[in-house]
Amino acid sequence: MTLRIQFRQYLGACIRAWRRYANEVATVGTGDPYAKRFHHFGERAALMAPQGVLYNERYVSIGDETLIGPNVCLTAGISGDQEMLSCPVVSIGRKCIIGRGSHIIGHWSIELGDEIQTGPYVYITDQNHTYDDPDAPIGWQKPEEAAVRIGSGSWLGANVVILPGTVLGRNTVVAAGAVVRGTFPDHVVLGGVPAKVLRHYSELDGWQAGPPR
């Protein structure tokens, strides 16, 4: 092995060690001054580094022992100085795990219960553009908000999209890649685009295919 290759391997190991150290130092915990910007930052909660886009933190609540993965975006409104009409706008309960690269984009009300886990790159929003004028660019048309609630104990697979107005019951599973809009009961498995109930649980009959009757 040449000296040049040995040096490159040594340098690579140093860079990887430095990145691990930097991410550990940059992770935000309960005692960090930055945590005080949030409406609530729970005990033993953590924002892992590198963090994604974060602004209007004073309208964001993070529960005890909740872990926010790397590159997660948590925002309220469209700018860091916007005054919101409700508080908190984004509320994440206790013992949740939000997968890396996910986006939780609140404008009115997004509420996640306790012990919710998501895969990577999940997108949750309570606002979308309307399409009232067929001649106007969609991005310039008036947005509308509708509150989102996700029941405790739920699991959202990778790349799930939760649209405005969605209400999920407790212990709901959403299959990877699903696009969800609507109200769904407790103890169901959702999948598809648009998402529908694939399975439901009945105390009398156990797991059954399709939606409850």
Backbone bond lengths (Angstrom), bond angles and torsions (degrees), N, CA, C in turn:
res aa  C-N    CA-C-N  psi(-1)  N-CA   C-N-CA  omega(-1)  CA-C   N-CA-C  phi
1 M - - - 1.477 - - 1.527 108.98 -
2 T 1.314 115.93 128.38 1.461 119.69 -177.27 1.519 111.17 -73.33
3 L 1.335 113.73 159.34 1.465 119.74 178.71 1.526 110.55 -61.55
4 R 1.331 117.16 -34.82 1.459 120.97 -179.36 1.529 111.24 -64.46
5 I 1.324 116.54 -43.69 1.466 120.46 178.61 1.516 110.63 -64.92
6 Q 1.334 116.77 -42.46 1.460 120.69 178.30 1.522 111.26 -59.89
7 F 1.337 115.73 -42.38 1.472 119.42 179.39 1.520 110.90 -64.26
8 R 1.338 117.43 -42.19 1.461 120.47 -179.98 1.532 110.56 -63.64
9 Q 1.325 117.17 -40.12 1.465 120.04 177.95 1.522 110.80 -65.35
10 Y 1.324 116.48 -41.82 1.462 120.26 178.25 1.519 110.63 -63.68
11 L 1.340 116.39 -44.39 1.462 120.39 179.48 1.524 111.23 -62.98
12 G 1.337 116.96 -42.19 1.463 120.79 177.76 1.517 111.59 -60.43
13 A 1.337 117.19 -43.25 1.463 120.79 178.52 1.525 110.94 -62.72
14 C 1.324 116.96 -39.09 1.473 120.28 178.98 1.522 111.11 -65.38
15 I 1.330 116.42 -42.41 1.466 120.35 -179.51 1.519 110.37 -64.29
16 R 1.345 116.70 -43.82 1.467 119.51 179.11 1.517 111.32 -63.54
17 A 1.331 117.14 -39.84 1.466 120.65 178.36 1.524 110.54 -65.38
18 W 1.334 116.28 -40.29 1.466 119.85 179.25 1.524 110.94 -65.22
19 R 1.333 117.35 -40.82 1.460 120.21 179.18 1.522 111.16 -63.28
20 R 1.320 116.35 -41.95 1.467 119.25 177.48 1.521 110.80 -62.24
21 Y 1.316 116.24 -42.68 1.464 120.01 179.58 1.520 110.83 -65.85
22 A 1.360 116.68 -43.97 1.460 120.17 -178.82 1.528 110.91 -63.01
23 N 1.335 117.18 -41.52 1.464 119.76 179.28 1.523 111.35 -66.15
24 E 1.320 116.57 -36.40 1.466 119.40 178.10 1.529 110.41 -65.01
25 V 1.321 116.31 -43.27 1.462 120.34 -179.67 1.527 110.85 -67.85
26 A 1.347 117.25 -37.52 1.462 121.62 -175.54 1.529 113.01 -80.57
27 T 1.334 118.84 -11.27 1.460 120.62 175.81 1.526 109.40 -63.33
28 V 1.332 116.29 133.17 1.464 121.90 -176.69 1.524 109.13 -93.78
29 G 1.312 116.53 124.87 1.455 122.73 176.08 1.513 111.41 -115.25
30 T 1.319 115.91 -178.50 1.464 121.55 -174.39 1.522 113.04 -58.02
31 G 1.322 116.98 -37.94 1.461 119.76 -175.25 1.514 115.29 -84.22
32 D 1.325 118.07 -3.54 1.460 120.43 -178.06 1.528 111.18 -72.80
33 P 1.324 117.49 142.07 1.473 119.78 177.20 1.522 112.84 -55.50
34 Y 1.334 117.15 -35.96 1.465 119.79 -179.40 1.524 111.92 -61.93
35 A 1.326 117.89 -31.82 1.464 121.17 -179.07 1.531 111.72 -61.91
36 K 1.323 117.15 -23.59 1.462 120.57 -179.12 1.532 112.56 -70.49
37 R 1.321 117.35 -13.33 1.463 120.04 178.23 1.531 112.14 -71.96
38 F 1.328 116.75 -20.24 1.456 120.70 -174.53 1.526 111.30 -81.69
39 H 1.323 115.67 152.26 1.468 120.25 173.66 1.523 109.77 -55.06
40 H 1.333 116.19 -42.52 1.466 121.44 173.56 1.512 107.54 -152.91
41 F 1.312 116.19 135.59 1.465 122.39 176.13 1.516 106.33 -130.41
42 G 1.331 116.53 107.59 1.452 121.83 -168.17 1.520 114.96 -70.41
43 E 1.312 113.76 164.87 1.470 120.53 176.29 1.528 109.69 -63.66
44 R 1.335 115.07 135.78 1.470 123.25 177.90 1.525 112.38 59.64
45 A 1.329 117.13 22.08 1.463 121.24 170.35 1.525 108.87 -84.10
46 A 1.343 116.49 161.84 1.460 119.07 -178.58 1.527 110.39 -153.02
47 L 1.334 114.31 141.45 1.462 123.17 169.09 1.518 106.54 -107.28
48 M 1.324 116.64 106.90 1.460 119.56 -175.92 1.520 111.33 -73.34
49 A 1.311 115.47 149.78 1.458 121.98 178.73 1.531 109.99 -94.86
50 P 1.333 116.84 152.58 1.465 126.39 -5.33 1.530 110.84 -75.67
51 Q 1.325 115.59 139.07 1.455 119.55 179.70 1.539 110.81 -77.41
52 G 1.341 114.76 151.59 1.452 120.05 172.55 1.518 110.25 -82.81
53 V 1.336 116.11 -159.19 1.463 121.16 179.65 1.522 109.46 -70.24
54 L 1.322 116.36 127.38 1.463 122.88 178.71 1.520 108.15 -133.27
55 Y 1.336 117.30 123.21 1.462 118.63 171.30 1.515 110.51 -154.55
56 N 1.336 114.30 162.66 1.460 122.91 -171.01 1.532 110.89 55.06
57 E 1.317 113.99 44.74 1.465 120.27 -176.35 1.524 112.80 -58.25
58 R 1.338 116.96 -25.06 1.465 119.54 -177.75 1.527 112.18 -66.41
59 Y 1.327 117.02 -11.50 1.467 121.32 176.91 1.532 112.03 -105.76
60 V 1.326 116.75 13.67 1.467 121.91 -178.22 1.525 109.47 -118.30
61 S 1.332 116.36 130.65 1.465 122.26 -179.90 1.525 109.29 -117.95
62 I 1.335 115.35 129.70 1.468 121.86 -179.69 1.518 108.26 -121.81
63 G 1.330 117.07 124.04 1.456 121.87 -174.28 1.522 114.16 -77.78
64 D 1.322 115.48 170.22 1.460 122.43 179.53 1.530 110.98 -57.14
65 E 1.331 115.44 139.10 1.463 123.82 173.14 1.528 113.11 61.05
66 T 1.314 117.39 20.77 1.468 120.67 176.72 1.519 109.46 -87.97
67 L 1.323 115.04 138.09 1.461 122.21 -178.36 1.528 109.04 -114.05
68 I 1.327 115.86 119.16 1.453 122.51 176.45 1.527 107.72 -100.84
69 G 1.332 117.10 117.48 1.454 121.44 -172.69 1.524 113.97 -70.55
70 P 1.336 116.78 175.48 1.463 121.04 -179.44 1.528 111.94 -63.15
71 N 1.320 115.65 147.94 1.462 123.63 174.23 1.524 113.83 60.62
72 V 1.323 117.26 23.60 1.464 120.95 175.74 1.521 109.37 -82.73
73 C 1.340 116.64 133.87 1.465 122.20 176.89 1.522 109.60 -98.41
74 L 1.323 116.57 125.67 1.462 123.31 176.36 1.519 107.87 -126.35
75 T 1.333 117.04 113.56 1.451 119.14 -176.68 1.521 110.96 -138.80
76 A 1.334 114.54 153.91 1.460 122.41 173.47 1.522 107.12 -128.50
77 G 1.341 116.82 119.62 1.453 120.50 -177.15 1.511 112.33 80.64
78 I 1.332 115.24 -160.25 1.462 119.89 -176.08 1.525 112.85 -115.58
79 S 1.327 117.13 0.61 1.458 119.68 176.70 1.523 108.96 -157.62
80 G 1.317 115.31 161.50 1.444 120.41 -176.10 1.514 115.22 -70.47
81 D 1.334 117.97 -15.54 1.461 119.78 -179.28 1.529 112.70 -109.73
82 Q 1.321 118.14 10.16 1.462 120.62 -178.83 1.530 111.19 -73.11
83 E 1.310 116.09 133.30 1.459 121.25 174.57 1.530 109.15 -85.31
84 M 1.323 116.59 123.75 1.454 121.55 -176.19 1.533 110.08 -96.76
85 L 1.320 115.83 159.14 1.459 121.72 -176.12 1.527 112.98 -88.05
86 S 1.324 117.33 -12.98 1.464 120.49 178.27 1.521 108.57 -137.57
87 C 1.329 115.98 159.75 1.462 120.33 -178.87 1.533 109.70 -152.49
88 P 1.325 118.06 127.25 1.459 125.92 -3.88 1.522 112.28 -75.98
89 V 1.308 115.23 154.58 1.464 120.60 174.34 1.516 109.59 -81.37
90 V 1.315 116.90 -44.07 1.471 122.74 177.10 1.515 108.13 -113.83
91 S 1.319 116.46 123.12 1.465 121.62 179.54 1.524 108.99 -127.17
92 I 1.327 116.02 121.51 1.465 122.61 178.70 1.519 107.31 -116.03
93 G 1.325 116.56 127.26 1.454 121.60 -172.66 1.522 113.99 -75.94
94 R 1.319 115.03 -161.72 1.471 123.07 -175.71 1.526 111.37 -82.25
95 K 1.327 115.35 146.52 1.461 123.86 171.65 1.525 112.76 55.84
96 C 1.325 116.32 36.88 1.456 121.12 175.18 1.527 109.90 -91.31
97 I 1.320 115.67 156.66 1.459 122.11 172.87 1.528 107.13 -129.42
98 I 1.326 116.52 117.99 1.453 122.31 -179.94 1.523 107.99 -104.96
99 G 1.341 115.97 117.68 1.454 121.47 -173.06 1.516 113.86 -66.27
100 R 1.310 115.50 154.58 1.461 122.62 -175.88 1.536 111.15 -56.51
101 G 1.334 114.18 144.08 1.449 120.25 176.12 1.514 115.19 74.52
102 S 1.331 117.99 4.81 1.461 120.06 -179.75 1.530 110.49 -76.18
103 H 1.348 115.16 159.39 1.464 122.06 178.69 1.523 108.59 -127.53
104 I 1.327 115.95 126.30 1.466 121.21 171.85 1.518 105.64 -121.00
105 I 1.336 115.80 105.88 1.454 122.94 -168.64 1.522 108.03 -115.66
106 G 1.326 117.62 102.44 1.455 122.21 -174.54 1.521 113.03 -105.19
107 H 1.336 114.38 145.71 1.464 121.32 174.16 1.530 111.28 -131.14
108 W 1.322 116.74 -27.68 1.454 121.30 -178.64 1.527 110.68 -126.60
109 S 1.342 116.99 -64.09 1.466 119.49 179.81 1.530 110.26 -162.55
110 I 1.319 115.18 118.22 1.470 122.46 170.29 1.519 106.58 -124.83
111 E 1.315 116.13 121.10 1.461 121.27 -176.77 1.523 110.18 -125.36
112 L 1.316 115.85 116.23 1.454 122.05 173.56 1.517 108.54 -103.67
113 G 1.328 116.90 131.48 1.452 120.96 179.46 1.516 112.08 -73.24
114 D 1.323 115.83 -159.87 1.469 121.72 -178.04 1.531 111.14 -88.53
115 E 1.325 115.54 153.93 1.471 123.66 171.73 1.530 112.35 54.32
116 I 1.325 115.12 41.06 1.460 122.01 173.60 1.522 108.43 -93.86
117 Q 1.326 116.55 140.02 1.453 121.20 175.11 1.526 109.18 -125.38
118 T 1.320 115.56 142.86 1.458 120.15 174.72 1.518 109.28 -125.43
119 G 1.329 115.04 150.98 1.447 120.62 168.30 1.517 109.84 -75.78
120 P 1.343 117.30 -174.39 1.457 120.25 179.45 1.525 112.17 -73.64
121 Y 1.320 114.90 152.69 1.463 123.89 170.11 1.531 113.24 61.66
122 V 1.310 116.13 38.05 1.463 121.59 172.42 1.528 108.47 -83.34
123 Y 1.336 116.56 141.26 1.468 121.62 -178.54 1.517 108.77 -122.38
124 I 1.327 116.09 122.70 1.467 122.29 -179.28 1.519 108.16 -126.69
125 T 1.333 117.16 125.63 1.456 120.33 178.27 1.519 110.72 -144.14
126 D 1.322 115.64 152.85 1.465 121.01 177.34 1.526 111.24 -112.56
127 Q 1.346 117.56 15.23 1.466 120.40 -179.19 1.526 109.97 -139.30
128 N 1.333 114.98 142.27 1.454 120.39 175.03 1.522 108.98 -148.33
129 H 1.324 116.94 158.06 1.454 121.22 178.10 1.528 110.37 -77.06
130 T 1.320 116.21 146.75 1.457 121.47 172.88 1.533 109.33 -84.17
131 Y 1.329 115.01 174.94 1.472 120.51 178.40 1.524 107.94 -137.91
132 D 1.341 115.32 56.17 1.460 121.18 -177.60 1.526 112.65 -79.36
133 D 1.317 116.03 -33.18 1.461 120.90 -176.84 1.526 109.11 -110.88
134 P 1.337 118.03 109.38 1.465 119.84 -176.73 1.524 113.49 -67.39
135 D 1.339 117.73 -15.07 1.458 120.47 -177.76 1.528 113.52 -96.58
136 A 1.330 117.13 -11.70 1.461 120.65 -178.05 1.527 110.51 -93.39
137 P 1.331 117.10 144.76 1.462 119.16 174.92 1.531 110.40 -56.29
138 I 1.317 116.49 137.93 1.468 120.80 -175.44 1.521 111.17 -59.28
139 G 1.316 116.56 -40.79 1.454 120.12 -176.35 1.511 114.86 -64.87
140 W 1.341 117.23 -16.87 1.460 120.51 -179.67 1.521 112.37 -99.93
141 Q 1.332 117.54 -2.39 1.458 119.25 -178.62 1.534 110.40 -82.00
142 K 1.303 114.76 156.73 1.462 121.93 -173.70 1.527 111.38 -57.54
143 P 1.345 117.93 128.03 1.465 119.69 174.71 1.525 111.30 -81.65
144 E 1.315 115.52 154.98 1.459 121.90 175.09 1.517 109.23 -127.61
145 E 1.345 115.08 144.18 1.458 120.71 -179.73 1.527 110.56 -109.93
146 A 1.321 115.73 148.94 1.461 122.25 172.57 1.527 107.27 -150.48
147 A 1.322 116.26 128.83 1.462 121.40 -173.35 1.528 112.10 -59.58
148 V 1.318 115.07 146.60 1.471 123.20 177.73 1.520 108.81 -117.89
149 R 1.330 116.34 133.96 1.467 121.30 175.31 1.521 108.98 -133.49
150 I 1.317 115.95 132.93 1.456 121.92 178.42 1.517 107.94 -121.77
151 G 1.328 116.18 122.03 1.450 121.63 -173.30 1.516 113.80 -68.75
152 S 1.320 115.33 151.69 1.465 121.78 -179.23 1.525 110.81 -57.47
153 G 1.326 114.73 148.08 1.450 120.56 175.48 1.509 115.34 79.88
154 S 1.322 118.13 7.98 1.461 121.01 -175.79 1.526 111.93 -85.04
155 W 1.331 114.09 160.26 1.467 122.05 178.41 1.514 108.49 -130.09
156 L 1.337 116.95 124.12 1.455 122.77 177.33 1.519 108.41 -110.89
157 G 1.330 116.79 120.36 1.458 120.79 -178.19 1.516 112.70 -71.74
158 A 1.316 115.54 175.61 1.464 121.24 -177.18 1.525 111.36 -59.31
159 N 1.336 115.12 140.90 1.461 122.92 173.52 1.528 114.26 64.67
160 V 1.299 118.04 20.45 1.470 121.26 174.33 1.526 109.19 -70.16
161 V 1.336 116.45 142.58 1.458 122.98 174.70 1.527 108.53 -117.01
162 I 1.322 116.18 123.16 1.469 122.61 176.93 1.524 107.98 -107.24
163 L 1.334 116.45 116.42 1.454 121.78 -175.27 1.528 111.69 -92.82
164 P 1.341 117.36 164.77 1.471 121.08 -178.14 1.525 112.19 -55.31
165 G 1.335 115.07 143.20 1.453 121.92 177.52 1.510 115.08 85.10
166 T 1.323 117.70 -0.50 1.469 120.50 -178.44 1.524 110.79 -73.72
167 V 1.324 115.34 136.15 1.467 122.42 174.44 1.521 106.95 -130.04
168 L 1.327 116.35 117.26 1.459 122.06 178.06 1.522 109.35 -107.94
169 G 1.336 116.73 137.48 1.451 121.10 176.86 1.518 111.94 -75.77
170 R 1.316 115.33 -177.67 1.471 121.26 -178.83 1.530 110.96 -67.80
171 N 1.333 114.74 149.68 1.462 122.75 173.59 1.526 111.99 50.22
172 T 1.324 114.60 48.90 1.460 121.88 176.65 1.523 109.99 -94.83
173 V 1.318 116.44 138.79 1.461 121.94 172.35 1.527 108.00 -107.38
174 V 1.331 116.28 130.78 1.458 121.26 175.06 1.525 107.41 -116.98
175 A 1.327 116.17 119.42 1.463 121.12 -176.50 1.515 111.44 -66.54
176 A 1.314 115.77 152.77 1.461 121.97 -178.35 1.525 110.96 -54.97
177 G 1.328 115.38 137.12 1.448 121.80 175.08 1.512 115.65 81.86
178 A 1.323 118.48 0.62 1.458 121.14 -178.53 1.525 110.96 -71.97
179 V 1.329 115.52 149.51 1.461 122.43 173.56 1.525 106.89 -115.70
180 V 1.330 116.33 116.11 1.465 121.25 -165.74 1.525 110.84 -113.38
181 R 1.332 114.82 130.97 1.452 120.96 170.73 1.521 108.02 -149.54
182 G 1.334 116.62 134.21 1.452 120.43 179.51 1.516 111.25 125.59
183 T 1.334 115.17 -174.83 1.460 122.57 -179.00 1.526 109.28 -112.16
184 F 1.338 115.52 131.60 1.453 120.80 -175.73 1.528 109.48 -132.22
185 P 1.342 117.84 147.88 1.463 121.29 -176.53 1.528 112.21 -79.58
186 D 1.324 115.46 -179.80 1.465 121.72 175.78 1.532 110.45 -66.84
187 H 1.329 115.52 156.61 1.466 123.39 167.08 1.521 113.34 56.75
188 V 1.343 115.13 54.65 1.459 119.49 175.06 1.521 109.36 -129.59
189 V 1.340 115.36 161.58 1.455 123.25 172.75 1.522 107.23 -113.68
190 L 1.336 116.45 123.05 1.457 122.12 -178.53 1.523 109.94 -109.63
191 G 1.320 115.94 149.68 1.455 120.30 174.99 1.506 110.63 -164.81
192 G 1.344 115.74 159.47 1.447 120.87 174.71 1.508 114.28 103.25
193 V 1.339 114.52 175.61 1.461 122.79 179.61 1.533 107.54 -133.43
194 P 1.324 118.99 106.37 1.465 126.00 -6.34 1.521 111.09 -71.44
195 A 1.323 116.20 157.77 1.456 120.85 -175.88 1.526 111.52 -68.05
196 K 1.317 115.60 143.16 1.455 122.19 173.93 1.528 108.40 -139.03
197 V 1.324 116.32 166.97 1.465 120.88 -179.20 1.521 109.31 -74.84
198 L 1.325 116.19 119.46 1.463 121.75 176.84 1.519 111.82 -91.85
199 R 1.332 115.89 -35.28 1.467 121.40 179.46 1.521 108.31 -146.35
200 H 1.326 116.07 154.58 1.463 120.75 173.55 1.516 108.89 -142.04
201 Y 1.332 114.61 159.09 1.465 119.68 -178.72 1.516 109.84 -108.90
202 S 1.326 115.54 131.60 1.458 122.94 176.43 1.523 108.38 -117.82
203 E 1.328 117.10 131.58 1.468 119.96 178.09 1.528 111.51 -60.66
204 L 1.315 116.76 -27.86 1.469 120.58 -179.17 1.525 111.96 -82.21
205 D 1.340 117.09 -42.60 1.464 120.56 -171.66 1.518 114.48 -114.39
206 G 1.349 118.48 -0.81 1.446 120.71 -177.93 1.521 110.98 74.98
207 W 1.338 116.49 -150.30 1.466 120.95 -177.43 1.521 110.51 -75.66
208 Q 1.342 114.78 132.40 1.453 122.08 -179.59 1.525 109.31 -131.50
209 A 1.331 115.97 149.81 1.453 120.91 178.12 1.531 110.41 -73.48
210 G 1.331 115.53 147.05 1.454 120.58 175.28 1.509 113.36 78.96
211 P 1.341 115.77 -177.63 1.479 120.50 -178.23 1.521 112.19 -77.70
212 P 1.333 116.97 160.56 1.465 119.80 174.48 1.525 111.00 -62.18
213 R 1.306 115.98 148.92 1.477 120.84 178.43 1.515 110.87 -105.17
